[in-house]
């Protein structure tokens, strides 16, 4: 374990790190509700690593634009608490003439960042968007009026997205009109676009939707760490790779969550009462001081499914076959969804197959 003097702030920001503390253990902070640690992980990935997680699996910007512009696709505005279309990103330094030129040059506009949620619905019939209430949900504050009907994972995700400084969130239960075949098909068969273009996927693996994100609450945050003082200046701690806890979770057994994790560029996984960050470059946890540049190899990524996509350009057939093998081990409530729950993964290798 690193000396206590290194635990000066709940952040892994580059300016905070000390070289001699890297890869050493640390005590889990008592509070993570301010999200400083989580925010620093995301900032490091976006601003410093710029590795494989910036690869969107050859997703077509035009396909994403076509989906976003469709009336049956929407996101949650977590500030105004309403369903809305995902807006394009304004450029503060340029006028509308530049934007028109930029959009013509890129063939599709640049959209605001959004977060996606991956979770297990559970057996309880929870509140959802339907043709009866969709117009209410589109009004300002419409979702705020019914937020108490949401399961814990959804309420916690909305609060987390606000604290991380994002405005838009995609959640299937609320963003898909559940009794509309057109809305369901548009979203269900474009999961590669939805999760692949999200800046971050929050994975609620502590249980089903009712369990929430346990690490966000001090009373549910897992602070247990087996460690002993061996001698003066030397403390030893036992830690386990997050995949051990993830594999034991109900979330990891479900068919729909397979592609949601695999297609995401960055995942913030809540399991075992802890928070873990994984991207295609590195992994981070609350109890290890990670590699400051994220350039190397991490025990946290052993057996992580996201690593398969490193080989998509050279071994597309193997990646596809391995994905099928892993997917068919999962549980599916509705047998009719077996192709839909895998369609996003099927879409990814097409460019490599030249289809």
LUMDRENKOL-98810 format. One record per residue (C-alpha): residue number from 1; residue in one letter; x, y, z. Coordinates in nm, 4 decimals, decimal comma, always signed. Example, Ala and Ser with C-alpha at 12.3 -4.5 7.8 and 13.67 -1.06 7.14 Angstrom:
! LUMDRENKOL-98810
> 1_A_+1,2300_-0,4500_+0,7800;
> 2_S_+1,3670_-0,1060_+0,7140;
***
This chain:
! LUMDRENKOL-98810
> 1_X_+0,0000_+0,0000_+0,0000;
> 2_X_+0,1110_+0,3556_-0,0673;
> 3_X_+0,1902_+0,5722_+0,2366;
> 4_X_-0,1042_+0,7604_+0,3836;
> 5_X_+0,0539_+1,0880_+0,2739;
> 6_X_-0,0431_+1,0073_-0,0869;
> 7_X_-0,4129_+1,0066_-0,0023;
> 8_X_-0,4396_+1,3833_-0,0133;
> 9_X_-0,7416_+1,4048_-0,2418;
> 10_X_-1,0107_+1,1851_-0,3905;
> 11_X_-0,8771_+1,2298_-0,7429;
> 12_X_-0,6470_+1,0538_-0,9866;
> 13_X_-0,5741_+1,3720_-1,1789;
> 14_X_-0,2268_+1,3791_-1,3323;
> 15_X_-0,1154_+1,6735_-1,1220;
> 16_X_-0,2015_+1,4864_-0,8011;
> 17_X_-0,0074_+1,1674_-0,8679;
> 18_X_+0,3310_+1,0855_-0,7221;
> 19_X_+0,5502_+0,8614_-0,9334;
> 20_X_+0,6446_+0,6370_-0,6433;
> 21_X_+0,2798_+0,5596_-0,5657;
> 22_X_+0,1881_+0,4085_-0,9043;
> 23_X_+0,0509_+0,0529_-0,8920;
> 24_X_+0,0437_+0,0573_-0,5120;
> 25_X_-0,2701_-0,0007_-0,3116;
> 26_X_-0,4672_+0,2689_-0,1357;
> 27_X_-0,7493_+0,2790_+0,1131;
> 28_X_-1,0915_+0,3100_-0,0409;
> 29_X_-1,2154_+0,6638_+0,0223;
> 30_X_-1,5063_+0,6777_+0,2615;
> 31_X_-1,7067_+0,9039_+0,0327;
> 32_X_-1,7322_+0,8993_-0,3450;
> 33_X_-2,0578_+1,0882_-0,3663;
> 34_X_-1,8794_+1,4043_-0,4825;
> 35_X_-1,7661_+1,2054_-0,7894;
> 36_X_-1,4223_+1,3687_-0,7923;
> 37_X_-1,2467_+1,0347_-0,8377;
> 38_X_-1,4824_+0,9163_-1,1117;
> 39_X_-1,4573_+1,2490_-1,2936;
> 40_X_-1,0766_+1,2321_-1,2861;
> 41_X_-1,0818_+0,8856_-1,4461;
> 42_X_-1,2994_+1,0071_-1,7293;
> 43_X_-1,0931_+1,3226_-1,7791;
> 44_X_-0,7710_+1,1202_-1,7987;
> 45_X_-0,9188_+0,8926_-2,0630;
> 46_X_-1,0513_+1,1794_-2,2721;
> 47_X_-0,7611_+1,4232_-2,2367;
> 48_X_-0,4475_+1,2134_-2,1861;
> 49_X_-0,4849_+0,8516_-2,2988;
> 50_X_-0,6441_+0,9052_-2,6404;
> 51_X_-0,5882_+0,5375_-2,7140;
> 52_X_-0,8128_+0,2612_-2,8519;
> 53_X_-1,1168_+0,3958_-2,6657;
> 54_X_-1,1287_+0,6764_-2,9211;
> 55_X_-1,1940_+0,4158_-3,1888;
> 56_X_-1,5702_+0,3912_-3,2413;
> 57_X_-1,5471_+0,0519_-3,4140;
> 58_X_-1,5727_+0,2113_-3,7584;
> 59_X_-1,9187_+0,3435_-3,6801;
> 60_X_-2,0597_+0,5619_-3,9526;
> 61_X_-2,1267_+0,9238_-3,8441;
> 62_X_-2,3921_+0,9394_-4,1131;
> 63_X_-2,5712_+0,6349_-3,9704;
> 64_X_-2,5682_+0,7957_-3,6266;
> 65_X_-2,7024_+1,1196_-3,7720;
> 66_X_-2,9806_+0,9321_-3,9502;
> 67_X_-3,0795_+0,7617_-3,6249;
> 68_X_-3,0623_+1,0744_-3,4073;
> 69_X_-3,2668_+1,2786_-3,6526;
> 70_X_-3,5458_+1,0201_-3,6458;
> 71_X_-3,8444_+1,1119_-3,4321;
> 72_X_-3,8301_+0,7815_-3,2475;
> 73_X_-3,4852_+0,8426_-3,0992;
> 74_X_-3,4426_+1,0649_-2,7961;
> 75_X_-3,2416_+1,1190_-2,4797;
> 76_X_-3,3183_+1,2440_-2,1306;
> 77_X_-3,2273_+1,6029_-2,0504;
> 78_X_-3,1329_+1,5472_-1,6844;
> 79_X_-3,1434_+1,9186_-1,6036;
> 80_X_-3,4855_+1,9921_-1,7502;
> 81_X_-3,6056_+1,6355_-1,6804;
> 82_X_-3,7664_+1,5726_-2,0145;
> 83_X_-3,7240_+1,3588_-2,3244;
> 84_X_-3,5675_+1,5499_-2,6098;
> 85_X_-3,3745_+1,5052_-2,9310;
> 86_X_-2,9975_+1,4978_-2,8942;
> 87_X_-2,8854_+1,8479_-3,0030;
> 88_X_-2,5884_+1,9279_-3,2216;
> 89_X_-2,2837_+2,0724_-3,0544;
> 90_X_-2,2389_+2,4471_-3,1074;
> 91_X_-1,8923_+2,5831_-3,1736;
> 92_X_-1,8373_+2,8839_-2,9439;
> 93_X_-1,5571_+3,0241_-3,1574;
> 94_X_-1,7263_+3,0224_-3,4918;
> 95_X_-2,0422_+3,1535_-3,6515;
> 96_X_-2,3197_+2,9687_-3,8317;
> 97_X_-2,1365_+3,0029_-4,1639;
> 98_X_-1,8470_+2,7961_-4,0267;
> 99_X_-2,0881_+2,5377_-3,8883;
> 100_X_-2,2641_+2,4956_-4,2231;
> 101_X_-1,9274_+2,4540_-4,3914;
> 102_X_-1,8114_+2,2052_-4,1272;
> 103_X_-2,1261_+1,9945_-4,1532;
> 104_X_-2,1008_+1,9861_-4,5317;
> 105_X_-1,7356_+1,8812_-4,5078;
> 106_X_-1,7986_+1,6039_-4,2539;
> 107_X_-2,1314_+1,4996_-4,4113;
> 108_X_-2,2920_+1,4897_-4,0657;
> 109_X_-2,3111_+1,7265_-3,7684;
> 110_X_-2,1299_+1,6823_-3,4384;
> 111_X_-2,3661_+1,6058_-3,1510;
> 112_X_-2,3556_+1,6836_-2,7820;
> 113_X_-2,2058_+1,4179_-2,5569;
> 114_X_-2,4398_+1,1818_-2,3782;
> 115_X_-2,4130_+0,8964_-2,1275;
> 116_X_-2,5837_+0,5567_-2,1611;
> 117_X_-2,7064_+0,3262_-1,8842;
> 118_X_-2,6703_-0,0525_-1,8813;
> 119_X_-2,8691_-0,2372_-1,6133;
> 120_X_-3,0939_-0,5346_-1,5406;
> 121_X_-3,4649_-0,4598_-1,5453;
> 122_X_-3,5602_-0,7141_-1,2776;
> 123_X_-3,8889_-0,8935_-1,2234;
> 124_X_-4,0848_-0,5953_-1,0954;
> 125_X_-4,2953_-0,4043_-1,3464;
> 126_X_-4,1452_-0,0565_-1,3201;
> 127_X_-4,2436_+0,2738_-1,4750;
> 128_X_-4,1641_+0,3161_-1,8460;
> 129_X_-4,2388_+0,5402_-2,1426;
> 130_X_-4,5472_+0,4363_-2,3396;
> 131_X_-4,7643_+0,5905_-2,6101;
> 132_X_-4,9931_+0,7085_-2,3301;
> 133_X_-4,7349_+0,9151_-2,1402;
> 134_X_-4,4685_+0,9985_-2,4014;
> 135_X_-4,6056_+1,3480_-2,4637;
> 136_X_-4,5955_+1,4175_-2,0882;
> 137_X_-4,2324_+1,3019_-2,0773;
> 138_X_-4,1453_+1,5436_-2,3578;
> 139_X_-4,2670_+1,8459_-2,1627;
> 140_X_-4,0349_+2,0473_-1,9413;
> 141_X_-4,0167_+1,8719_-1,6031;
> 142_X_-4,2370_+1,5883_-1,7242;
> 143_X_-4,0005_+1,3189_-1,5990;
> 144_X_-3,9365_+1,5047_-1,2762;
> 145_X_-4,3027_+1,4661_-1,1861;
> 146_X_-4,2745_+1,0862_-1,1956;
> 147_X_-3,9138_+1,0316_-1,0828;
> 148_X_-4,0239_+0,8628_-0,7616;
> 149_X_-4,1633_+0,5815_-0,9749;
> 150_X_-3,8196_+0,5061_-1,1236;
> 151_X_-3,6109_+0,2164_-0,9864;
> 152_X_-3,2943_+0,2964_-0,7929;
> 153_X_-3,0512_+0,2415_-1,0811;
> 154_X_-3,2269_+0,4991_-1,2984;
> 155_X_-3,2603_+0,7608_-1,0238;
> 156_X_-2,8949_+0,7162_-0,9241;
> 157_X_-2,7777_+0,7333_-1,2859;
> 158_X_-2,9628_+1,0608_-1,3420;
> 159_X_-2,7991_+1,2110_-1,0334;
> 160_X_-2,4555_+1,0766_-1,1314;
> 161_X_-2,4774_+1,2229_-1,4829;
> 162_X_-2,5595_+1,5630_-1,3354;
> 163_X_-2,2638_+1,5470_-1,0977;
> 164_X_-2,0251_+1,4473_-1,3749;
> 165_X_-2,1251_+1,7585_-1,5673;
> 166_X_-2,3226_+1,5974_-1,8498;
> 167_X_-2,6711_+1,6930_-1,9561;
> 168_X_-2,7974_+1,4008_-2,1645;
> 169_X_-2,8617_+1,0377_-2,0733;
> 170_X_-2,9978_+0,7424_-2,2710;
> 171_X_-3,1980_+0,4779_-2,0819;
> 172_X_-3,3920_+0,2152_-2,2743;
> 173_X_-3,6904_+0,2055_-2,0367;
> 174_X_-3,7528_+0,5773_-2,0782;
> 175_X_-3,6081_+0,6607_-2,4205;
> 176_X_-3,7834_+0,3772_-2,6050;
> 177_X_-4,1620_+0,3937_-2,6309;
> 178_X_-4,2153_+0,0445_-2,4973;
> 179_X_-4,5466_-0,0290_-2,6682;
> 180_X_-4,4423_+0,1164_-3,0054;
> 181_X_-4,2992_-0,1378_-3,2490;
> 182_X_-4,1375_+0,1379_-3,4576;
> 183_X_-3,9643_+0,2988_-3,1593;
> 184_X_-3,8473_-0,0369_-3,0240;
> 185_X_-3,7079_-0,1549_-3,3566;
> 186_X_-3,5253_+0,1719_-3,4316;
> 187_X_-3,3438_+0,1602_-3,0983;
> 188_X_-3,3051_-0,2144_-3,0412;
> 189_X_-3,1361_-0,2764_-3,3751;
> 190_X_-2,8972_+0,0189_-3,3428;
> 191_X_-2,7303_-0,0573_-3,0108;
> 192_X_-2,3894_-0,0335_-3,1746;
> 193_X_-2,4637_+0,3298_-3,2590;
> 194_X_-2,6237_+0,4113_-2,9232;
> 195_X_-2,3574_+0,2616_-2,6953;
> 196_X_-2,0664_+0,3110_-2,9353;
> 197_X_-2,1267_+0,6861_-2,9565;
> 198_X_-2,1924_+0,7396_-2,5845;
> 199_X_-1,9080_+0,9188_-2,4081;
> 200_X_-1,9551_+0,6820_-2,1132;
> 201_X_-2,1699_+0,3825_-2,0207;
> 202_X_-2,2756_+0,3504_-1,6575;
> 203_X_-2,3130_-0,0198_-1,5734;
> 204_X_-2,5337_-0,0971_-1,2734;
> 205_X_-2,3991_-0,4419_-1,1770;
> 206_X_-2,4782_-0,4345_-0,8042;
> 207_X_-2,8077_-0,6168_-0,8695;
> 208_X_-3,1201_-0,5505_-1,0688;
> 209_X_-3,2635_-0,2032_-1,1277;
> 210_X_-3,3890_-0,1762_-0,7702;
> 211_X_-3,0373_-0,2057_-0,6214;
> 212_X_-2,9148_+0,1273_-0,7584;
> 213_X_-2,5499_+0,2340_-0,7699;
> 214_X_-2,4335_+0,1312_-0,4242;
> 215_X_-2,0962_+0,3069_-0,4236;
> 216_X_-2,2705_+0,6423_-0,4620;
> 217_X_-2,4185_+0,6139_-0,1144;
> 218_X_-2,1909_+0,6201_+0,1940;
> 219_X_-2,4047_+0,3647_+0,3753;
> 220_X_-2,3741_+0,1130_+0,0883;
> 221_X_-2,0173_+0,1864_-0,0218;
> 222_X_-1,7963_-0,1203_+0,0315;
> 223_X_-1,5011_-0,0106_+0,2475;
> 224_X_-1,3802_-0,3617_+0,3383;
> 225_X_-1,0129_-0,4154_+0,2540;
> 226_X_-0,7946_-0,6998_+0,3841;
> 227_X_-0,4647_-0,5355_+0,4769;
> 228_X_-0,2034_-0,5706_+0,7501;
> 229_X_+0,0954_-0,3738_+0,8704;
> 230_X_+0,4018_-0,5908_+0,8114;
> 231_X_+0,6646_-0,3538_+0,9407;
> 232_X_+0,7237_+0,0149_+0,9715;
> 233_X_+0,6646_+0,1727_+0,6322;
> 234_X_+0,5259_-0,1452_+0,4764;
> 235_X_+0,1552_-0,2331_+0,4619;
> 236_X_+0,0277_-0,5167_+0,2423;
> 237_X_-0,3213_-0,5352_+0,0950;
> 238_X_-0,5081_-0,8075_-0,0959;
> 239_X_-0,7022_-0,6881_-0,3973;
> 240_X_-0,8938_-0,8749_-0,6652;
> 241_X_-0,9401_-0,7804_-1,0319;
> 242_X_-1,2863_-0,6309_-1,0921;
> 243_X_-1,3692_-0,9072_-1,3424;
> 244_X_-1,4021_-1,1484_-1,0497;
> 245_X_-1,6861_-0,9410_-0,9055;
> 246_X_-1,8335_-0,8548_-1,2453;
> 247_X_-1,8547_-1,2184_-1,3533;
> 248_X_-2,0473_-1,3073_-1,0386;
> 249_X_-2,3079_-1,0386_-1,0984;
> 250_X_-2,6564_-1,0950_-1,2354;
> 251_X_-2,5867_-0,8078_-1,4755;
> 252_X_-2,3065_-1,0093_-1,6376;
> 253_X_-2,5409_-1,3051_-1,6987;
> 254_X_-2,8004_-1,1175_-1,9046;
> 255_X_-2,8060_-1,1272_-2,2844;
> 256_X_-2,8812_-0,7586_-2,3490;
> 257_X_-2,5986_-0,6339_-2,1260;
> 258_X_-2,3410_-0,8332_-2,3241;
> 259_X_-2,3413_-0,6035_-2,6253;
> 260_X_-2,4016_-0,2950_-2,4122;
> 261_X_-2,0659_-0,3454_-2,2450;
> 262_X_-1,8824_-0,4792_-2,5471;
> 263_X_-1,9862_-0,1913_-2,7734;
> 264_X_-1,9080_+0,0854_-2,5218;
> 265_X_-1,5850_+0,2797_-2,5414;
> 266_X_-1,5765_+0,3537_-2,1688;
> 267_X_-1,7582_+0,1808_-1,8839;
> 268_X_-1,8081_+0,2923_-1,5266;
> 269_X_-1,9051_-0,0325_-1,3583;
> 270_X_-2,0739_-0,0377_-1,0183;
> 271_X_-2,0437_-0,3791_-0,8539;
> 272_X_-1,9566_-0,5223_-0,5135;
> 273_X_-2,0323_-0,1813_-0,3624;
> 274_X_-1,7393_-0,0291_-0,5558;
> 275_X_-1,6869_+0,1731_-0,8711;
> 276_X_-1,4514_+0,0573_-1,1480;
> 277_X_-1,3542_+0,2359_-1,4687;
> 278_X_-1,2651_+0,0459_-1,7848;
> 279_X_-1,1873_+0,1715_-2,1310;
> 280_X_-1,0040_+0,0075_-2,4183;
> 281_X_-0,6755_+0,1489_-2,2894;
> 282_X_-0,6701_+0,0766_-1,9188;
> 283_X_-0,8657_+0,0057_-1,6029;
> 284_X_-0,8918_+0,1962_-1,2767;
> 285_X_-1,0326_+0,1222_-0,9359;
> 286_X_-1,0749_+0,2887_-0,6011;
> 287_X_-0,8054_+0,0797_-0,4326;
> 288_X_-0,5134_+0,1000_-0,6799;
> 289_X_-0,3058_+0,3947_-0,7986;
> 290_X_-0,3198_+0,3356_-1,1733;
> 291_X_-0,0720_+0,3925_-1,4557;
> 292_X_-0,0562_+0,7683_-1,5033;
> 293_X_-0,0518_+0,7542_-1,8827;
> 294_X_-0,2824_+0,4578_-1,9287;
> 295_X_-0,0518_+0,3331_-2,1999;
> 296_X_+0,0225_-0,0057_-2,0584;
> 297_X_-0,1304_-0,3248_-1,9477;
> 298_X_-0,3488_-0,3594_-1,6428;
> 299_X_-0,4587_-0,6558_-1,4343;
> 300_X_-0,7992_-0,4911_-1,4212;
> 301_X_-0,8434_-0,5715_-1,7901;
> 302_X_-0,7683_-0,9441_-1,7715;
> 303_X_-1,0603_-1,1273_-1,9363;
> 304_X_-1,2430_-0,7969_-1,9985;
> 305_X_-1,4602_-0,8479_-2,3119;
> 306_X_-1,3852_-0,4973_-2,4419;
> 307_X_-1,0310_-0,6093_-2,5213;
> 308_X_-1,1522_-0,8338_-2,8032;
> 309_X_-1,2228_-0,5343_-3,0225;
> 310_X_-0,8507_-0,4548_-3,0433;
> 311_X_-0,8407_-0,7302_-3,3059;
> 312_X_-1,1495_-0,6365_-3,5045;
> 313_X_-0,9500_-0,5076_-3,8044;
> 314_X_-0,7252_-0,8122_-3,8359;
> 315_X_-0,9351_-1,0955_-3,6907;
> 316_X_-1,2945_-0,9914_-3,7522;
> 317_X_-1,4174_-1,3487_-3,8020;
> 318_X_-1,2587_-1,4638_-3,4758;
> 319_X_-1,4022_-1,1655_-3,2862;
> 320_X_-1,7485_-1,2400_-3,4234;
> 321_X_-1,7326_-1,6111_-3,3449;
> 322_X_-1,5983_-1,5485_-2,9953;
> 323_X_-1,8763_-1,2959_-2,9369;
> 324_X_-2,1386_-1,5514_-3,0435;
> 325_X_-1,9866_-1,8064_-2,8061;
> 326_X_-1,9966_-1,5674_-2,5105;
> 327_X_-2,3415_-1,4355_-2,5979;
> 328_X_-2,5079_-1,7769_-2,6142;
> 329_X_-2,4065_-1,8369_-2,2519;
> 330_X_-2,6268_-1,5463_-2,1411;
> 331_X_-2,9854_-1,5524_-2,0125;
> 332_X_-3,2691_-1,3998_-2,2131;
> 333_X_-3,6177_-1,3379_-2,0756;
> 334_X_-3,7865_-1,3055_-2,4147;
> 335_X_-3,6640_-1,5701_-2,6658;
> 336_X_-3,7938_-1,3550_-2,9528;
> 337_X_-3,5241_-1,0966_-2,8671;
> 338_X_-3,2350_-1,3332_-2,9340;
> 339_X_-3,1312_-1,1631_-3,2617;
> 340_X_-3,2117_-0,8088_-3,1508;
> 341_X_-2,9978_-0,8394_-2,8365;
> 342_X_-2,6985_-0,9337_-3,0537;
> 343_X_-2,7641_-0,7145_-3,3575;
> 344_X_-2,5311_-0,4369_-3,2422;
> 345_X_-2,2371_-0,6778_-3,2261;
> 346_X_-2,3338_-0,8189_-3,5660;
> 347_X_-2,3214_-0,4697_-3,7159;
> 348_X_-1,9646_-0,3956_-3,6041;
> 349_X_-1,7594_-0,6396_-3,8200;
> 350_X_-1,9411_-0,5488_-4,1420;
> 351_X_-1,6821_-0,2925_-4,2483;
> 352_X_-1,4073_-0,5481_-4,1887;
> 353_X_-1,6018_-0,8039_-4,3921;
> 354_X_-1,6534_-0,5398_-4,6628;
> 355_X_-2,0282_-0,5974_-4,6520;
***
